[in-house]
Amino acid sequence: MANPLKSEVVRLYKTLLFLGREYPKGTDYFRDRLRAAFTKNRDVKDPEEIRQLLSRGEYVVKELEALYYLRKYRAMKKRYYDAE
């Protein structure tokens, strides 16, 4: 793996690991799935394929952030507005 791509992969892994702390099914479940996904693709050497995998990982980061924001919004709405 090329050096600049390796740093991107490590950054993505750390970001996902940080976001996994609030995952609904638990941190251990998320960490195991994350480790399995990165281990499955550890032998990929083609830079273009690595970039595609990185873009898929960034998409997952955005989806997780949206999930957390929506959960926080629903909790705030539930606290301050009457159920109709």
PyMOL commands that set and color helices and strands:
alter all, ss='L'
color gray80, all
select helices_A, chain A and resi 3-22+27-40+47-80
alter helices_A, ss='H'
color red, helices_A
deselect
rebuild
show_as cartoon
